[in-house]
C-alpha cells in the first residue's frame, strides 16, 4: 500500500503495462521467437571476425591479455603456502598438504598475526562458510586465495574440483553486514601513492541462491513471478521479509594495492557481486562468470583525489542477468558500472540480458572536479552484447531520462566519452553462447512483463475524511512481474565457462 497524491493519471491507471519496458521486452520476445522458428547456424570464430566493423588491434598494451591468462601488469604473490580442506582438522597449522587446516579464516588470522603479506592459501574442493560457519571470511593481508584443488593438492581444476562459498539462510544471523569475501580496512593507507601489495582471488565459486528469499516456484499464482514449473524459484523478494543485502566481494574502505579476481563464479547475488574502492593500483578482473545479481555485477570506485592512481582491466568475463533494484524495474540492474576517478578498459567480455543496462557510465564529476573528470579514460572495445535492455547508459542529454545506446551506435559517441570503442558487436541467435543460456530462463526473460494496477476513489469515506483534515488522499498500487531475479541453477551457470571461444569466461 502506497500513499498516493490525488492525480488524474491514477484515475485511468487500471491494469496498465509500463510502456517503455514492456514494448522493449515484447520486441525481444519476438526476436527470440523468430530465432526459434528459423534458427541460424552457429557462428564460427573466423566468420565472427568478418562480422566486426573494425579488426582486433594487433598492438599490445597493459589492457590486452589472452583469454584466461593474466596481462602481466601485476606481480604474483610468492610467499609461504598454506593448505585448507574440509577433510582437514580445526587445529592443524595447514603448512603442509598432508595436514591441511579446516578453516580458511583461521589461516587468514594466522597470516595477519604473523604479518605474512604475499602468502598463498590453497583450498580444496568443498563448501567453506568461514569461522564457525558464519557465512563469510575477512582478509587482512595481501594474499592469494586459490580454490579448485583436489583433496590431496596434486591437481588443480576449478571446474572439476569446485571450491564453493555457498551460505544458506542459517547464516543470515551472522553474515548480514559482511561481504562473503570481506576486505578489511587494513589493506588501505590514506598516504599510499603506489600499490602496497597484491590481493588475488582465484577459483572461488560464490552462490547466494540458497540464502536469499524467493517466492514459491508455483506458476499458478501470478504473485510468485514464476514463469513455469521448470524454474527453481519464483521471483526474488524485494521487501517482506526484508532481504539481507550484502555483496559477494566487498571492501570496508579503499584498497591501496593491486587486485586480481579470476576464474570465479558470482551467482545469485542480492546486492552487487563485486563492489569495492581502489585507492591506487591495477585491478585486473578476468575469466569470471557474473550471473543473476541484483543491483549490479561490478562497481569499482576510485579513491585518488586526482583520479589517476587506479586502473581496471576487465576482460574475458561473462556478465548476464543483472537485475534492477526492485521489481518495478526503474533503476539499477547494471552489468558493469563505470565509476569516477578510475580509468578502465573493458574488452573481450560478453554482456547478456542485463535488466537495465550492460554498461553504465552515468556517474560524472562536475563543477570544481571537472578537470579530474576530463582525464578519465573509459575504453570499451571488442565486447559481445546480447539482448540487454540497453548496451550502454549515459547521463541525460537534455531531458530527464538516461541516454540508452545500442552497440551499433557506440562509434557515434564523442571520443572524450569512449576514446577506444571499436570491435563491439551483437551476438545472434544460434551463437554458441546463446545456446549455453538456460532456455527456459532466456525465454521467460524475453517475454518479461511488468504490470501495474492502481485503485483510487476520491469519494471514499476515508479519502473524504483525509481531505477535510487537509491530508493527502490515499490509493493503492500493485505491481506484478512475470519474473524478477529468480534463482539461476548452479550447474547450468558453469556452462558459461568456455561457451564462446575468445569472448567471455573461458575454461580455467
BELNORCOR-V592976 format. One record per residue. D_FIRST is the distance of its C-alpha to the first C-alpha in Angstrom with 2 decimals. Layout:
# BELNORCOR-V592976
D_FIRST / D_FIRST
This chain:
# BELNORCOR-V592976
0.00 / 3.80 / 6.89 / 9.18 / 12.88 / 14.96 / 16.52 / 18.72 / 17.40 / 14.14 / 16.42 / 18.06 / 15.30 / 15.26 / 15.82 / 17.42 / 18.77 / 18.86 / 22.44 / 24.20 / 23.02 / 23.25 / 26.72 / 28.01 / 27.05 / 28.50 / 31.66 / 31.73 / 31.40 / 34.32 / 36.33 / 35.91 / 36.80 / 39.89 / 40.84 / 40.71 / 42.79 / 45.36 / 45.20 / 47.19 / 49.72 / 48.67 / 49.74 / 52.44 / 52.47 / 55.49 / 54.01 / 50.74 / 52.74 / 54.25 / 50.85 / 50.17 / 51.07 / 52.45 / 54.41 / 53.35 / 55.10 / 58.25 / 58.32 / 56.79 / 54.83 / 52.84 / 49.78 / 51.60 / 51.89 / 52.61 / 49.72 / 49.59 / 51.95 / 51.43 / 52.48 / 54.89 / 53.48 / 52.62 / 55.10 / 54.20 / 54.37 / 57.58 / 57.40 / 57.84 / 56.26 / 54.18 / 53.19 / 50.13 / 49.70 / 47.78 / 51.30 / 52.35 / 52.68 / 50.63 / 53.60 / 55.35 / 55.96 / 55.03 / 57.89 / 59.43 / 58.15 / 59.76 / 58.04 / 54.47 / 51.88 / 48.79 / 46.17 / 45.43 / 44.19 / 47.50 / 49.40 / 47.16 / 47.81 / 51.55 / 51.60 / 49.93 / 52.38 / 55.35 / 54.17 / 54.72 / 53.11 / 53.77 / 53.52 / 52.51 / 50.48 / 51.00 / 48.48 / 49.25 / 46.96 / 44.33 / 40.94 / 40.86 / 38.17 / 39.85 / 41.28 / 40.59 / 38.10 / 35.68 / 34.29 / 35.65 / 38.93 / 39.83 / 42.65 / 44.86 / 47.75 / 48.83 / 49.07 / 48.90 / 46.59 / 47.97 / 46.61 / 47.97 / 51.17 / 52.67 / 53.34 / 56.82 / 56.01 / 58.58 / 56.30 / 53.12 / 50.83 / 47.09 / 46.20 / 48.55 / 48.23 / 44.51 / 43.49 / 39.83 / 37.30 / 34.70 / 32.70 / 30.54 / 27.72 / 30.59 / 30.95 / 27.41 / 28.69 / 31.54 / 30.74 / 27.28 / 28.63 / 31.40 / 32.04 / 33.71 / 36.75 / 36.49 / 39.05 / 40.19 / 41.00 / 44.64 / 44.79 / 44.13 / 46.80 / 46.10 / 49.77 / 49.99 / 51.35 / 52.25 / 50.60 / 51.43 / 51.10 / 49.42 / 46.47 / 46.42 / 43.83 / 45.39 / 44.51 / 41.46 / 38.83 / 35.37 / 32.63 / 29.23 / 28.28 / 29.08 / 27.07 / 23.68 / 20.81 / 20.46 / 19.00 / 21.91 / 24.52 / 23.95 / 23.91 / 23.54 / 19.74 / 18.02 / 15.10 / 17.90 / 18.94 / 22.52 / 24.96 / 27.78 / 29.34 / 31.42 / 28.64 / 28.73 / 24.95 / 21.70 / 19.57 / 19.27 / 16.22 / 14.63 / 12.22 / 12.83 / 15.65 / 16.23 / 18.91 / 22.09 / 22.81 / 26.55 / 29.12 / 32.05 / 34.59 / 33.91 / 36.11 / 35.66 / 37.60 / 39.70 / 42.22 / 45.66 / 47.32 / 47.37 / 44.78 / 45.35 / 42.70 / 44.10 / 44.15 / 40.72 / 37.63 / 34.13 / 31.78 / 28.10 / 27.16 / 23.66 / 24.48 / 27.57 / 30.77 / 33.22 / 32.33 / 35.13 / 37.28 / 40.94 / 43.19 / 46.23 / 47.64 / 47.32 / 44.22 / 45.05 / 42.39 / 43.82 / 43.94 / 40.44 / 37.76 / 34.30 / 31.90 / 28.22 / 26.88 / 23.43 / 23.50 / 27.20 / 30.62 / 32.85 / 32.48 / 35.63 / 36.02 / 39.46 / 40.65 / 43.96 / 43.98 / 46.25 / 44.24 / 47.35 / 47.47 / 45.02 / 45.15 / 43.06 / 44.82 / 42.17 / 44.01 / 44.18 / 40.62 / 38.29 / 34.74 / 32.33 / 28.71 / 27.12 / 23.35 / 20.79 / 18.71 / 15.42 / 14.98 / 14.18 / 17.83 / 18.14 / 20.45 / 22.95 / 24.38 / 27.99 / 31.10 / 33.16 / 32.11 / 35.19 / 34.99 / 37.23 / 40.61 / 41.33 / 43.39 / 42.67 / 44.30 / 42.20 / 44.51 / 45.12 / 41.51 / 39.43 / 35.91 / 34.15 / 30.75 / 28.88 / 25.33 / 25.44 / 29.10 / 32.12 / 33.36 / 31.75 / 33.96 / 31.41 / 32.42 / 35.41 / 37.36 / 38.40 / 40.24 / 42.84 / 41.79 / 42.53 / 45.99 / 44.42 / 42.09 / 45.17 / 46.76 / 43.86 / 44.76 / 42.31 / 44.28 / 42.65 / 45.33 / 46.35 / 42.86 / 41.59 / 38.22 / 36.49 / 33.40 / 31.34 / 28.67 / 30.90 / 34.09 / 34.10 / 31.59 / 33.04 / 31.92 / 31.43 / 34.74 / 33.84 / 30.44 / 27.07 / 26.76 / 28.38 / 31.73 / 31.66 / 35.18 / 36.54 / 39.44 / 42.07 / 41.44 / 41.76 / 45.37 / 44.50 / 42.76 / 44.71 / 46.76 / 45.41 / 42.03 / 43.44 / 47.17 / 47.64 / 45.69 / 48.12 / 47.99 / 44.27 / 43.58 / 41.18 / 41.73 / 42.41 / 41.53 / 44.20 / 44.49 / 45.09 / 41.94 / 39.79 / 41.53 / 40.49 / 36.73 / 35.16 / 35.43 / 32.41 / 30.22 / 31.71 / 31.40 / 27.72 / 27.13 / 29.16 / 27.04 / 23.64 / 20.92 / 17.49 / 15.84 / 12.81 / 11.76 / 10.12 / 10.48 / 11.55 / 14.21 / 16.03 / 18.33 / 16.13 / 17.48 / 14.47 / 14.53 / 18.33 / 18.39 / 16.20 / 18.46 / 21.52 / 20.60 / 20.18 / 16.48 / 14.05 / 12.60 / 8.97 / 7.62 / 5.20 / 6.34 / 7.83 / 10.65 / 13.71 / 16.81 / 20.25 / 21.04 / 20.10 / 22.31 / 23.79 / 26.69 / 30.00 / 33.04 / 35.35 / 38.60 / 37.55 / 36.64 / 40.27 / 41.47 / 40.47 / 43.34 / 46.26 / 44.47 / 46.02 / 49.28 / 49.20 / 45.48 / 42.62 / 43.22 / 46.65 / 47.95 / 48.79
